[in-house]
Amino acid sequence: MLQERDILGRIGKGFEYLCEVVKLAPAEWTAMLIRMSVRPEVHKFALDIISAIALHSSHKLQVASWLYLSRLLHKMTI
């Protein structure tokens, strides 16, 4: 259980850091992310991450992790 929290925490921190660097140079990062988003490898990678999280947590992600991701997404929109 502790290991699961650590993994989800690292993923959340990774998204936080990504948001921070995008805010520092939005034009460059936006262009790069748009170019990356059309590549099938990126789609497969994203699905692999989502699948691994779902399998690792036995399809029962904790409410706290969903709230954390929700807050993170809310911060991204502000």
C-alpha positions in Angstrom: 0.0 0.0 0.0 2.8 2.4 0.8 4.6 1.5 -2.4 1.4 2.3 -4.3 1.2 5.7 -2.7 4.8 6.4 -3.5 4.3 5.5 -7.2 1.2 7.7 -7.5 2.9 10.5 -5.7 5.9 10.3 -8.1 3.5 10.4 -11.1 1.7 13.4 -9.6 5.0 15.2 -8.9 6.0 14.5 -12.5 2.9 16.2 -13.8 3.4 19.1 -11.4 7.0 19.6 -12.7 5.7 19.4 -16.3 3.2 22.1 -15.5 5.9 24.3 -14.0 8.2 24.1 -17.0 5.3 24.7 -19.4 4.6 27.9 -17.5 8.2 29.0 -17.8 8.3 28.6 -21.6 4.7 28.0 -22.8 5.3 28.6 -26.5 8.1 26.1 -26.8 6.6 23.4 -24.6 3.1 23.7 -26.2 4.6 23.3 -29.7 6.6 20.3 -28.5 3.7 18.7 -26.8 1.4 19.2 -29.8 4.1 17.6 -32.1 4.4 14.7 -29.6 0.7 14.2 -29.2 0.2 13.0 -32.8 2.8 10.2 -32.5 1.4 6.8 -31.9 4.3 5.9 -29.5 3.1 8.6 -27.1 -0.5 7.3 -27.2 0.8 3.8 -26.4 3.1 5.1 -23.7 0.2 7.0 -22.1 -2.1 4.0 -22.3 0.6 1.8 -20.7 0.9 4.2 -17.8 -2.8 4.3 -17.2 -3.0 0.5 -17.6 -0.2 -0.1 -15.2 -1.7 2.2 -12.5 -5.1 0.5 -12.9 -3.6 -3.0 -12.7 -1.3 -2.1 -9.8 -4.1 -0.7 -7.7 -6.5 -3.6 -8.5 -8.9 -1.2 -10.2 -9.5 0.5 -6.9 -7.6 3.8 -7.1 -7.9 5.5 -3.8 -10.1 8.5 -3.4 -7.1 10.6 -2.3 -5.3 9.9 -5.6 -8.3 11.0 -7.6 -8.6 14.1 -5.6 -4.9 14.8 -6.0 -5.2 14.4 -9.8 -8.3 16.6 -9.8 -6.5 19.4 -8.0 -3.6 19.0 -10.3 -5.8 19.3 -13.4 -7.6 22.3 -11.8 -4.2 24.0 -11.3 -3.3 23.4 -15.0 -6.4 25.2 -16.1 -5.8 28.3 -13.9 
